[in-house]
Amino acid sequence: MRLSRFAALSSSLLLGAVLALTGAGAAQAAENAALDYVALGDSYSSGVGSGSYDSASGDCKRSTKAYPVLWKNANAPSSFAFTACSGARTGDVTANQLGPLSAATDLVSVTIGGNDAGFADVMTTCVLQSESTCISRVNQAKAYVDSTLPGKLDSVYDAISGKAPSAHVVVLGYPRFYQLGGSCVAGLSENERSAINGASDYLNAAVAKRAADHGFTFASVVPGFTGHEICSGSAWLHSVNWLNIGESYHPTAAGQSGGYLPAFRGAA
């Protein structure tokens, strides 16, 4: 009889635990479903490089394989607005992307700053010109990150907070582009690759600092892309592509799903 009562009690406790866990899971799912989510930013958020572009997005090249859409598909928020756009700078976000934000917005994601810092020109210079010219251009970009970019990021972050004061804002960074060491036919010297990686880290540090100062969450994608950089043999980033320059140095579909999505999911 004692054993039977103990078994009954154990079963009751186990059932209660299962129900509690199930209830928590259901509550979490309901919470996600109630979210109003807005995805802002540049080409790393719009999904350039991952293909499957929405023709209605035109030159913004918003992809169905971009991390905001993948997160939306998995979590079914109550509303979803995707205004990220290829080539966007900080001023483009404040001028053209903030329309869907409101006091009801719960979640915002954004990647921004790379175009302001001259990312495309840095890569073009490094691919086409000498090593010394490349490194000089990288240093010029880093100086801009020190002197000018923080104020531009502040303007974006202030605008987001002003329009969506209750939102949880996740600011995502940029990957390192090259795996160093070994052989790689990528048209750049080891010194150039190292300088470019260093500039990416420099940009990420500045973005993370401004995000933290505004009470936002910074999500690094560097860990997710480690082992999947250009020259890794399993790259989640396009190298220079002369037939499609716009996709060069952007994440592939695997980079969006394996690099950006987990970083966002962990911070959302």
C-alpha positions as CSV (number, residue, x, y, z in Angstrom):
1,M,0.0,0.0,0.0
2,R,2.8,2.4,0.9
3,L,4.5,1.6,-2.4
4,S,1.3,2.2,-4.2
5,R,0.7,5.5,-2.5
6,F,4.3,6.5,-3.3
7,A,3.9,5.5,-6.9
8,A,0.7,7.5,-7.1
9,L,2.3,10.5,-5.5
10,S,5.3,10.2,-7.9
11,S,3.0,10.0,-10.9
12,S,1.1,13.0,-9.7
13,L,4.2,15.0,-9.2
14,L,5.5,13.9,-12.6
15,L,2.3,14.8,-14.3
16,G,2.3,18.2,-12.6
17,A,5.8,18.8,-13.8
18,V,4.9,17.8,-17.4
19,L,1.8,20.1,-17.3
20,A,3.9,22.9,-15.9
21,L,6.5,22.6,-18.6
22,T,3.9,22.2,-21.3
23,G,2.1,25.3,-19.9
24,A,5.4,27.2,-19.9
25,G,6.1,26.2,-23.5
26,A,2.6,27.2,-24.5
27,A,2.9,30.5,-22.7
28,Q,6.2,31.1,-24.5
29,A,4.6,30.3,-27.9
30,A,1.7,32.6,-27.1
31,E,4.1,35.3,-26.1
32,N,6.0,35.0,-29.4
33,A,2.7,34.9,-31.3
34,A,1.7,38.2,-29.7
35,L,4.9,40.0,-30.8
36,D,4.9,42.9,-33.3
37,Y,8.2,42.5,-35.1
38,V,9.9,45.0,-37.4
39,A,13.2,44.2,-39.2
40,L,15.3,47.2,-40.2
41,G,18.8,47.6,-41.7
42,D,21.1,47.1,-44.6
43,S,21.9,44.2,-47.0
44,Y,22.9,41.8,-44.2
45,S,19.4,42.0,-42.9
46,S,17.6,42.2,-46.3
47,G,19.3,39.0,-47.3
48,V,21.5,40.0,-50.2
49,G,23.6,37.0,-51.2
50,S,21.0,34.4,-50.2
51,G,18.8,34.6,-53.3
52,S,15.1,34.1,-53.4
53,Y,14.4,37.9,-53.6
54,D,10.9,39.3,-53.3
55,S,10.4,41.1,-56.7
56,A,8.2,43.6,-55.0
57,S,11.2,44.8,-52.9
58,G,13.0,46.0,-56.0
59,D,16.6,47.1,-55.4
60,C,16.2,46.5,-51.7
61,K,16.6,42.8,-52.5
62,R,14.7,41.4,-49.5
63,S,15.0,37.7,-49.5
64,T,12.7,35.0,-48.2
65,K,15.9,33.3,-46.8
66,A,17.0,36.3,-44.8
67,Y,17.1,35.8,-41.0
68,P,14.1,38.1,-40.2
69,V,11.8,36.0,-42.5
70,L,13.2,32.8,-41.1
71,W,12.5,33.9,-37.6
72,K,9.1,35.1,-38.5
73,N,8.3,31.8,-40.2
74,A,9.4,29.9,-37.0
75,N,7.7,32.1,-34.5
76,A,4.5,33.4,-36.2
77,P,4.5,36.9,-34.6
78,S,1.2,38.7,-34.7
79,S,2.6,41.3,-37.2
80,F,5.8,41.5,-39.2
81,A,7.2,44.4,-41.2
82,F,10.4,43.9,-43.2
83,T,11.9,47.2,-44.4
84,A,15.6,46.4,-44.5
85,C,17.2,47.5,-47.7
86,S,20.4,46.7,-49.7
87,G,22.9,49.6,-49.5
88,A,21.2,51.3,-46.6
89,R,23.1,53.8,-44.5
90,T,22.1,55.2,-41.2
91,G,20.3,58.1,-42.8
92,D,18.3,55.7,-45.1
93,V,17.0,53.9,-42.0
94,T,15.7,57.0,-40.3
95,A,14.3,58.4,-43.6
96,N,12.8,55.3,-45.1
97,Q,12.5,52.4,-42.8
98,L,10.8,53.4,-39.5
99,G,7.2,53.8,-40.8
100,P,6.0,50.5,-39.3
101,L,7.4,51.3,-35.8
102,S,4.9,52.3,-33.1
103,A,4.3,52.2,-29.4
104,A,2.9,48.6,-30.0
105,T,6.1,47.3,-31.5
106,D,7.7,44.7,-29.3
107,L,10.7,43.5,-31.2
108,V,13.1,45.2,-33.6
109,S,16.2,43.9,-35.4
110,V,18.8,46.0,-37.2
111,T,22.2,45.8,-38.9
112,I,23.6,49.2,-39.9
113,G,26.9,51.0,-40.0
114,G,28.9,49.0,-42.5
115,N,27.9,51.1,-45.5
116,D,28.5,54.4,-43.6
117,A,32.0,53.2,-42.8
118,G,32.7,52.6,-46.5
119,F,32.6,48.8,-46.6
120,A,32.1,48.4,-50.3
121,D,34.8,50.9,-51.2
122,V,37.2,49.2,-48.8
123,M,36.7,45.8,-50.4
124,T,36.9,47.3,-54.0
125,T,40.2,49.0,-53.1
126,C,41.7,45.9,-51.5
127,V,40.7,43.7,-54.4
128,L,41.9,46.0,-57.2
129,Q,44.8,47.9,-55.7
130,S,48.1,47.3,-53.8
131,E,48.4,45.9,-50.3
132,S,49.6,49.3,-49.0
133,T,46.7,51.1,-50.6
134,C,44.3,48.5,-49.2
135,I,45.6,48.8,-45.6
136,S,45.6,52.6,-45.9
137,R,41.9,52.5,-46.9
138,V,41.1,50.2,-44.0
139,N,42.7,52.6,-41.6
140,Q,40.7,55.4,-43.1
141,A,37.5,53.5,-42.5
142,K,38.5,52.8,-38.9
143,A,39.2,56.5,-38.4
144,Y,35.6,57.2,-39.6
145,V,34.3,54.6,-37.2
146,D,36.0,56.6,-34.4
147,S,35.1,60.1,-35.4
148,T,31.7,60.0,-37.2
149,L,29.9,56.7,-37.0
150,P,29.0,56.8,-33.3
151,G,26.9,60.0,-33.8
152,K,25.2,58.5,-36.9
153,L,24.3,55.3,-34.9
154,D,23.0,57.4,-32.1
155,S,20.6,59.1,-34.5
156,V,19.2,55.8,-35.7
157,Y,18.9,54.3,-32.2
158,D,17.3,57.5,-30.8
159,A,14.8,57.4,-33.7
160,I,13.9,53.7,-33.0
161,S,13.5,54.4,-29.3
162,G,11.3,57.5,-30.0
163,K,8.9,55.6,-32.2
164,A,9.0,52.2,-30.4
165,P,9.8,53.0,-26.8
166,S,8.7,49.6,-25.4
167,A,10.5,47.5,-28.1
168,H,13.3,45.0,-27.4
169,V,15.9,46.1,-29.9
170,V,18.5,43.6,-31.2
171,V,21.5,45.1,-33.0
172,L,23.4,42.5,-35.0
173,G,27.0,42.8,-36.1
174,Y,29.0,41.7,-39.1
175,P,31.1,38.6,-39.6
176,R,34.8,38.3,-40.0
177,F,35.4,37.7,-43.7
178,Y,38.5,35.6,-43.9
179,Q,39.9,32.5,-42.3
180,L,43.6,33.2,-41.9
181,G,46.4,30.8,-42.6
182,G,46.8,28.1,-45.2
183,S,46.3,28.6,-48.9
184,C,43.4,30.4,-50.4
185,V,42.9,31.8,-53.9
186,A,41.0,35.0,-53.0
187,G,43.1,37.7,-54.6
188,L,44.3,39.2,-51.4
189,S,47.4,38.8,-49.3
190,E,47.4,37.5,-45.8
191,N,48.1,41.0,-44.5
192,E,45.1,42.4,-46.4
193,R,42.8,39.7,-45.1
194,S,44.0,40.3,-41.5
195,A,43.5,44.0,-41.9
196,I,39.9,43.5,-43.2
197,N,39.1,41.1,-40.3
198,G,40.5,43.6,-37.9
199,A,38.3,46.4,-39.4
200,S,35.2,44.2,-39.0
201,D,36.1,43.6,-35.3
202,Y,36.6,47.4,-34.9
203,L,33.3,48.2,-36.5
204,N,31.5,45.6,-34.3
205,A,33.0,47.0,-31.2
206,A,31.8,50.5,-32.0
207,V,28.3,49.3,-32.9
208,A,28.1,47.1,-29.7
209,K,29.2,50.1,-27.6
210,R,26.5,52.4,-29.0
211,A,23.9,49.7,-28.8
212,A,24.7,49.1,-25.1
213,D,24.6,52.8,-24.3
214,H,21.0,52.9,-25.7
215,G,19.9,49.9,-23.7
216,F,19.8,47.7,-26.8
217,T,21.1,44.1,-27.1
218,F,24.1,43.5,-29.4
219,A,24.3,40.1,-31.0
220,S,27.6,39.0,-32.5
221,V,27.6,36.8,-35.5
222,V,31.3,36.1,-35.4
223,P,31.0,32.9,-33.4
224,G,28.4,31.5,-35.8
225,F,30.6,32.2,-38.8
226,T,33.8,30.9,-37.3
227,G,34.9,28.0,-39.5
228,H,32.7,29.3,-42.3
229,E,34.7,32.4,-43.4
230,I,36.0,32.9,-47.0
231,C,39.0,30.5,-47.4
232,S,37.6,28.0,-44.9
233,G,36.5,25.4,-47.4
234,S,33.0,25.7,-46.0
235,A,32.3,29.4,-46.6
236,W,28.9,31.0,-45.7
237,L,30.1,34.2,-47.3
238,H,30.5,35.0,-51.0
239,S,33.9,35.9,-52.1
240,V,34.3,38.5,-54.9
241,N,32.0,37.6,-57.7
242,W,32.6,39.5,-60.9
243,L,29.4,38.2,-62.4
244,N,27.3,39.5,-59.5
245,I,29.3,42.1,-57.7
246,G,26.4,43.0,-55.4
247,E,26.5,39.6,-53.7
248,S,30.2,39.7,-53.0
249,Y,31.1,39.5,-49.4
250,H,27.6,38.9,-48.3
251,P,26.2,35.8,-46.4
252,T,24.9,32.9,-48.4
253,A,21.5,31.3,-47.5
254,A,23.5,29.1,-45.1
255,G,25.1,32.2,-43.6
256,Q,21.6,33.6,-42.9
257,S,20.2,30.4,-41.4
258,G,23.4,29.2,-39.7
259,G,25.0,32.5,-38.7
260,Y,22.5,35.3,-38.4
261,L,19.4,33.4,-37.4
262,P,20.9,31.7,-34.3
263,A,22.4,35.0,-33.1
264,F,19.1,36.8,-33.4
265,R,17.1,33.9,-31.9
266,G,19.4,33.9,-28.9
267,A,19.0,37.6,-28.3
268,A,15.4,38.2,-29.3
